[in-house]
Amino acid sequence: MALTEAQKRANNKYIAEHMTVLGCKVRKEYADKVREKAKEEGTSVNSILKRVLDEFLEK
């Protein structure tokens, strides 16, 4: 079901207030390998990075 314009505005407002992007630069070939492996595993690059960051913070 498609989001209404009001839902889109609410989502965008929440994202702007509560979310940020963490990133790192890697070679395109490396990024392609990571994306392909994530796809094979049935997960996303975002979820992999979040899991690793959570483990890092728990140290």
TIZAPA-86283 format. One record per residue (C-alpha): x, y, z; residue number from 0. Coordinates in Angstrom, 2 decimals, padded with zeros to 5 digits, always signed. Layout:
+---------+---------+---------+-----+
|      xx |      yy |      zz | seq |
+---------+---------+---------+-----+
|       X |       Y |       Z | NUM |
...
+---------+---------+---------+-----+
# end
This chain:
+---------+---------+---------+-----+
|      xx |      yy |      zz | seq |
+---------+---------+---------+-----+
| +000.00 | +000.00 | +000.00 |   0 |
| +001.41 | +003.38 | -000.98 |   1 |
| +002.10 | +006.01 | +001.63 |   2 |
| -000.02 | +009.12 | +001.72 |   3 |
| +001.63 | +012.51 | +001.38 |   4 |
| +001.08 | +013.11 | +005.11 |   5 |
| +002.79 | +009.80 | +005.96 |   6 |
| +005.72 | +010.69 | +003.70 |   7 |
| +006.08 | +014.09 | +005.40 |   8 |
| +005.93 | +012.48 | +008.84 |   9 |
| +008.54 | +009.87 | +007.86 |  10 |
| +010.84 | +012.51 | +006.40 |  11 |
| +010.47 | +014.68 | +009.51 |  12 |
| +011.32 | +011.74 | +011.77 |  13 |
| +014.34 | +010.80 | +009.66 |  14 |
| +015.62 | +014.39 | +009.63 |  15 |
| +015.30 | +014.69 | +013.42 |  16 |
| +016.50 | +011.24 | +014.53 |  17 |
| +018.70 | +009.64 | +011.88 |  18 |
| +022.11 | +010.26 | +010.38 |  19 |
| +024.35 | +008.49 | +007.89 |  20 |
| +027.68 | +006.90 | +008.78 |  21 |
| +029.81 | +006.02 | +005.81 |  22 |
| +033.23 | +004.98 | +004.65 |  23 |
| +034.91 | +005.02 | +001.28 |  24 |
| +035.90 | +001.71 | -000.29 |  25 |
| +036.88 | +000.70 | -003.78 |  26 |
| +033.96 | +000.00 | -006.10 |  27 |
| +035.09 | -003.59 | -006.63 |  28 |
| +035.09 | -004.17 | -002.88 |  29 |
| +031.65 | -002.61 | -002.48 |  30 |
| +030.32 | -004.82 | -005.28 |  31 |
| +031.69 | -007.93 | -003.52 |  32 |
| +030.11 | -006.87 | -000.23 |  33 |
| +026.73 | -006.19 | -001.85 |  34 |
| +026.79 | -009.52 | -003.69 |  35 |
| +027.73 | -011.46 | -000.53 |  36 |
| +024.99 | -009.68 | +001.43 |  37 |
| +022.48 | -010.59 | -001.27 |  38 |
| +023.61 | -014.23 | -001.17 |  39 |
| +023.16 | -014.23 | +002.61 |  40 |
| +019.70 | -012.68 | +002.31 |  41 |
| +020.65 | -009.55 | +004.23 |  42 |
| +021.57 | -005.95 | +003.53 |  43 |
| +024.82 | -004.05 | +003.78 |  44 |
| +023.11 | -001.72 | +006.26 |  45 |
| +022.18 | -004.58 | +008.59 |  46 |
| +025.71 | -006.01 | +008.40 |  47 |
| +027.27 | -002.66 | +009.27 |  48 |
| +024.80 | -002.04 | +012.09 |  49 |
| +025.50 | -005.47 | +013.62 |  50 |
| +029.25 | -004.90 | +013.50 |  51 |
| +028.91 | -001.41 | +014.99 |  52 |
| +026.71 | -002.79 | +017.79 |  53 |
| +029.38 | -005.43 | +018.54 |  54 |
| +032.04 | -002.70 | +018.55 |  55 |
| +030.06 | -000.60 | +021.03 |  56 |
| +029.56 | -003.58 | +023.34 |  57 |
| +033.32 | -004.01 | +023.85 |  58 |
+---------+---------+---------+-----+
# end
